């Protein structure tokens, strides 16, 4: 046991435990992860990821690191938009990467795409080696979010860009309450029906509530060293895109 604690959903756990617990969640749901994303968001997550690419505006020849990249959704979008670009998909859960490699897009892009098992807080990659770092619906699962942001800064080249897509907070309390009712009463039972795993989706819903609001998270990005930090709310704040540059 360490003397530091963190949250796993609404539970307080030792920091040394969280990575294993998160690994268990995503190992359990990997094979049905993409299906559940479509069902939970009624397909809106695809629009959010497209909005991420629109703001990112991938350029030919860029090198992307997509952390917590799971089944490759972001990497595939990036490679399709940027001629001659390359991508590394990194995830701590090998079964998520296996599910990604089995997608049809993966075979078409195999020469431009690498899959790496690794930890967002200690990336097994050299400094100043990527033009773009993305993390989509993954940073709230990291044990120490600030450490992950610091690592993002380290592996980006000068002029490189960070972009984070994550669930966030609605600015209107009544709307937030309605969203909470949906999240807690619909998503875990749906997870049980589709994946056979209610508890993992209970955790995922709780983890959204524990994640910092938009302004607080923007401050964490600045603390890591990034400049020109900005964010855009999506679907009125259900999700948010944060952007920062390594100047």
C-alpha positions as CSV (number, residue, x, y, z in Angstrom):
1,X,0.0,0.0,0.0
2,X,1.1,3.6,-0.7
3,X,0.1,6.6,1.4
4,X,-1.7,8.2,-1.6
5,X,-5.3,7.6,-2.6
6,X,-7.4,8.3,-5.7
7,X,-10.9,7.6,-6.8
8,X,-12.3,4.7,-8.8
9,X,-15.7,6.0,-9.6
10,X,-17.2,7.0,-6.2
11,X,-14.8,4.6,-4.3
12,X,-11.6,5.8,-2.7
13,X,-8.8,3.4,-3.5
14,X,-5.0,3.3,-3.1
15,X,-3.2,4.8,-6.1
16,X,-1.5,1.5,-6.7
17,X,-4.8,-0.3,-7.2
18,X,-6.5,2.0,-9.8
19,X,-4.6,0.9,-12.9
20,X,-5.5,-2.7,-12.3
21,X,-9.1,-1.9,-11.6
22,X,-9.4,0.2,-14.8
23,X,-7.6,-2.6,-16.7
24,X,-10.3,-4.9,-15.5
25,X,-13.1,-2.7,-16.7
26,X,-11.8,-2.4,-20.2
27,X,-10.7,-6.0,-20.5
28,X,-14.3,-6.9,-19.6
29,X,-16.0,-4.7,-22.2
30,X,-13.4,-4.6,-25.0
31,X,-15.3,-6.9,-27.5
32,X,-18.5,-4.8,-27.2
33,X,-17.0,-1.4,-26.5
34,X,-17.8,0.2,-29.8
35,X,-21.3,-1.1,-29.8
36,X,-21.9,0.3,-26.4
37,X,-20.5,3.7,-27.3
38,X,-23.1,3.9,-30.1
39,X,-25.9,2.8,-27.9
40,X,-25.0,5.0,-24.9
41,X,-24.7,8.2,-27.0
42,X,-27.2,7.3,-29.8
43,X,-24.2,7.6,-32.1
44,X,-23.4,11.2,-31.0
45,X,-19.8,10.1,-30.0
46,X,-19.0,9.9,-33.7
47,X,-20.0,13.5,-34.2
48,X,-17.9,14.6,-31.3
49,X,-14.9,12.7,-32.7
50,X,-15.5,14.3,-36.1
51,X,-15.6,17.7,-34.4
52,X,-12.3,16.9,-32.7
53,X,-10.7,16.2,-36.1
54,X,-12.3,19.4,-37.6
55,X,-10.6,21.5,-34.9
56,X,-7.4,19.5,-35.0
57,X,-7.2,19.8,-38.9
58,X,-4.6,17.0,-39.4
59,X,-1.9,17.9,-41.9
60,X,0.0,15.6,-44.3
61,X,3.1,13.9,-42.9
62,X,2.2,14.4,-39.2
63,X,2.9,11.8,-36.6
64,X,0.0,11.2,-34.1
65,X,0.1,9.5,-30.7
66,X,-3.4,8.5,-29.6
67,X,-3.2,7.6,-25.9
68,X,-5.9,5.3,-24.4
69,X,-6.6,4.8,-28.1
70,X,-8.4,1.5,-27.6
71,X,-10.0,0.3,-30.8
72,X,-8.5,3.0,-33.0
73,X,-11.4,5.4,-33.6
74,X,-9.3,8.6,-33.5
75,X,-6.3,7.2,-35.3
76,X,-8.4,5.9,-38.2
77,X,-10.0,9.3,-38.6
78,X,-6.7,11.1,-38.4
79,X,-5.0,8.9,-41.0
80,X,-7.9,9.2,-43.4
81,X,-7.6,13.0,-43.3
82,X,-3.9,13.4,-43.5
83,X,-2.0,12.0,-46.4
84,X,1.3,10.4,-45.5
85,X,0.6,10.7,-41.8
86,X,1.4,7.9,-39.3
87,X,-0.1,7.0,-35.9
88,X,0.7,5.1,-32.8
89,X,-2.3,3.8,-30.8
90,X,-1.3,3.3,-27.2
91,X,-3.5,1.7,-24.5
92,X,-2.9,-0.1,-21.2
93,X,-5.4,-2.8,-22.1
94,X,-4.1,-5.2,-24.7
95,X,-7.6,-6.6,-25.4
96,X,-8.8,-3.2,-26.5
97,X,-5.9,-3.0,-29.0
98,X,-6.6,-6.5,-30.2
99,X,-10.2,-5.5,-30.9
100,X,-8.9,-2.4,-32.8
101,X,-6.6,-4.5,-35.0
102,X,-9.6,-6.7,-36.0
103,X,-11.4,-3.7,-37.5
104,X,-11.5,-3.5,-41.2
105,X,-9.8,-0.1,-41.3
106,X,-6.8,-1.5,-39.4
107,X,-5.8,-3.8,-42.3
108,X,-6.1,-1.0,-44.8
109,X,-3.8,1.3,-42.7
110,X,-1.4,-1.3,-41.3
111,X,1.7,0.3,-42.8
112,X,1.0,3.7,-41.1
113,X,-0.3,2.4,-37.8
114,X,1.4,0.9,-34.7
115,X,-0.3,-0.6,-31.6
116,X,1.5,-0.2,-28.3
117,X,0.7,-1.4,-24.8
118,X,1.7,1.3,-22.4
119,X,0.9,3.6,-19.5
120,X,-0.2,7.2,-20.1
121,X,1.8,8.3,-17.0
122,X,5.1,6.8,-18.2
123,X,5.0,6.6,-22.0
124,X,7.5,4.1,-23.4
125,X,8.3,6.6,-26.2
126,X,11.1,9.2,-26.8
127,X,10.8,12.9,-26.0
128,X,9.8,15.4,-28.8
129,X,8.8,12.6,-31.2
130,X,5.2,13.4,-32.1
131,X,3.4,16.3,-33.8
132,X,0.0,15.6,-32.2
133,X,-1.1,13.9,-29.0
134,X,-4.8,13.0,-28.6
135,X,-6.7,11.2,-25.8
136,X,-10.4,10.6,-26.2
137,X,-12.6,9.5,-23.3
138,X,-9.5,8.1,-21.6
139,X,-7.9,10.7,-19.4
140,X,-10.4,10.5,-16.6
141,X,-9.4,6.8,-16.1
142,X,-5.7,7.8,-15.5
143,X,-4.6,7.5,-11.9
144,X,-2.7,10.8,-11.9
145,X,-4.1,13.1,-14.6
146,X,-1.4,15.7,-14.2
147,X,1.4,13.1,-14.8
148,X,-0.3,12.1,-18.0
149,X,-0.5,15.7,-19.2
150,X,3.2,16.2,-18.3
151,X,4.1,13.1,-20.4
152,X,2.0,14.5,-23.3
153,X,4.1,17.7,-23.2
154,X,7.3,15.6,-23.1
155,X,6.6,13.5,-26.1
156,X,5.4,16.4,-28.3
157,X,7.8,18.2,-30.6
158,X,8.0,22.0,-30.2
159,X,5.0,23.3,-32.2
160,X,3.1,20.1,-31.3
161,X,-0.5,20.0,-30.2
162,X,-2.5,18.3,-27.5
163,X,-6.2,17.6,-27.9
164,X,-8.4,16.0,-25.3
165,X,-12.0,14.8,-25.8
166,X,-13.6,14.0,-22.5
167,X,-17.0,14.0,-20.8
168,X,-17.5,17.2,-18.9
169,X,-20.0,19.2,-16.9
170,X,-23.1,20.9,-18.1
171,X,-23.3,24.6,-17.0
172,X,-27.0,24.4,-16.2
173,X,-27.9,22.5,-12.9
174,X,-31.3,21.3,-14.1
175,X,-29.8,19.9,-17.3
176,X,-27.0,18.3,-15.4
177,X,-29.6,16.6,-13.1
178,X,-31.6,15.3,-16.1
179,X,-28.4,14.0,-17.6
180,X,-27.4,12.3,-14.3
181,X,-30.8,10.6,-14.1
182,X,-30.2,9.2,-17.6
183,X,-26.6,8.2,-16.9
184,X,-27.2,6.4,-13.6
185,X,-30.5,4.7,-14.5
186,X,-30.0,3.8,-18.1
187,X,-26.3,3.2,-18.8
188,X,-25.4,0.5,-16.2
189,X,-28.4,-1.7,-17.1
190,X,-27.7,-1.2,-20.8
191,X,-24.1,-2.3,-20.1
192,X,-25.4,-5.4,-18.4
193,X,-27.7,-6.2,-21.3
194,X,-25.1,-5.7,-24.0
195,X,-21.8,-6.7,-22.4
196,X,-23.0,-8.8,-19.4
197,X,-21.1,-6.3,-17.2
198,X,-23.1,-3.7,-15.1
199,X,-20.4,-2.8,-12.7
200,X,-18.0,-1.6,-15.4
201,X,-20.5,0.9,-16.7
202,X,-21.5,2.0,-13.2
203,X,-17.8,2.9,-12.8
204,X,-17.7,4.7,-16.1
205,X,-20.7,6.9,-15.2
206,X,-19.3,7.6,-11.7
207,X,-15.9,8.5,-13.2
208,X,-17.5,11.2,-15.4
209,X,-18.8,12.9,-12.2
210,X,-15.4,12.9,-10.6
211,X,-13.6,14.5,-13.5
212,X,-12.7,18.2,-13.2
213,X,-14.9,20.8,-14.9
214,X,-13.7,22.6,-18.0
215,X,-11.9,25.5,-16.4
216,X,-10.2,23.4,-13.8
217,X,-8.9,20.9,-16.4
218,X,-7.7,23.8,-18.7
219,X,-5.6,25.0,-15.7
220,X,-4.1,21.5,-15.4
221,X,-3.1,21.6,-19.1
222,X,-1.4,25.0,-18.6
223,X,0.4,23.6,-15.5
224,X,1.9,20.9,-17.7
225,X,3.5,23.7,-19.8
226,X,1.0,24.1,-22.7
227,X,0.2,27.5,-24.1
228,X,-2.8,28.8,-26.1
229,X,-5.1,26.5,-24.0
230,X,-8.7,26.6,-25.1
231,X,-11.8,24.5,-24.9
232,X,-15.1,24.0,-26.7
233,X,-18.2,22.5,-25.2
234,X,-20.0,19.8,-27.2
235,X,-23.7,19.0,-26.8
236,X,-23.9,21.9,-24.3
237,X,-21.1,20.5,-22.1
238,X,-21.9,16.8,-22.0
239,X,-18.4,16.5,-23.5
240,X,-15.7,19.0,-24.1
241,X,-12.7,19.4,-26.3
242,X,-9.5,20.9,-24.8
243,X,-6.6,22.1,-27.0
244,X,-3.1,23.2,-26.1
245,X,0.2,23.8,-27.9
246,X,3.8,23.1,-27.0
247,X,5.2,26.4,-28.1
